[in-house]
Amino acid sequence: MTSLPSIAELRARVASAIIGEVLDYWMNFFDRSVLPAFDDVEPWRIKAALPYVWIWRRSLEADRFFCRVCGEHVNYIFGRNISGKAVDEVMPATMAAEAQARWRRLIDGRMAHHLVGCVYHYADQEVMGERLILPLAPSRNDRGGVFGVTDAAQPTLRLTSPVDPAKFVGIGIGERRDYDADPSRRHD
């Protein structure tokens, strides 16, 4: 198995100040050699990034993800507040299944995911930017989750409610790369 690049290598590739703020905050947990859980996240520590942040938790009862934190910019993109919604209530079924499969892989593999390129593609609108998805450890209330941030260069896209599956081409089309996010392994 090929080893993944380290989080330090990821930090060197991040271009967005917003994404850098979130990654720097998340990397502080490495000092304790733990992967943070949802309850460890203190949003007030990343004030400038909050409008762009989203957290999906994997439920204990069913293998579904529910949005627990959603910044204003993300809600604007989706045309409504998506906090508390299941991913399959927000995205078309095929995209929801793809997102959940990716998120499970990140949580189970303790990996981070970085994307540069088209962060939203709806109808004839492509929104370019940068996205980072970080794993969250399981807790007594969930089976882990993902802590993400999307910095879109053109925040003009606004989806209608409900999302029209025929017009939603994709989320996250571009250069993708996974990184080792396990704090118990050395990342020098």
C-alpha positions, 0 to 999 in steps of 0.5 A: 500500500502506498503511503499518503502524504502528510498533513504538513505536506497538505498545509504547504499546498493550501492556498486559501487563507480560510482553509488554512485557518481551519487546517491550522486549528485542526492540526492543534489537536495533533499536539495531543495525538488525538483525532478530534471528535465533534464535541472537541470543535470550538467554532469560535476559534475559527471565526473568519472561516465559520461562514464556509464551514460544514460538519456532517455527523455519522449517526449511531442508529443508521449509517447516514450523515446529518448536517450539524454545523453549516455556515451562512455561505454554505446555506446560501449555496443550497438556498436554505438552512441545511442544519439538521438535514440528512445528506440525502435530503440535501443532495440528489441520491447518487451524489449523496451516496458518493459523498457518504462513501467518500466521508466513510473512507476518510473517517475509517482511514483517518484521512484528509481530502483536499480539492482544488477546482470546481467545488460546485457544478449546477446546471451551466454554472461552475464555481471554482475554489478550494475544499478541505475535508477532515475526519472527526473521531467517533464519540458516544453520540455518533460514529464520527464525522467530517469537518469541511470548509469550502472557499469558492472563488465566485460565491454567486451560485445559489441553488433553488429549493429543493435541488433539481437533480437534473441540474446538479452535475457534481460537487467536487470536480477537480484535482483531488488528493488524500492525506494521512490525518492520523495524529498517532503517526508522526508527521515530521 
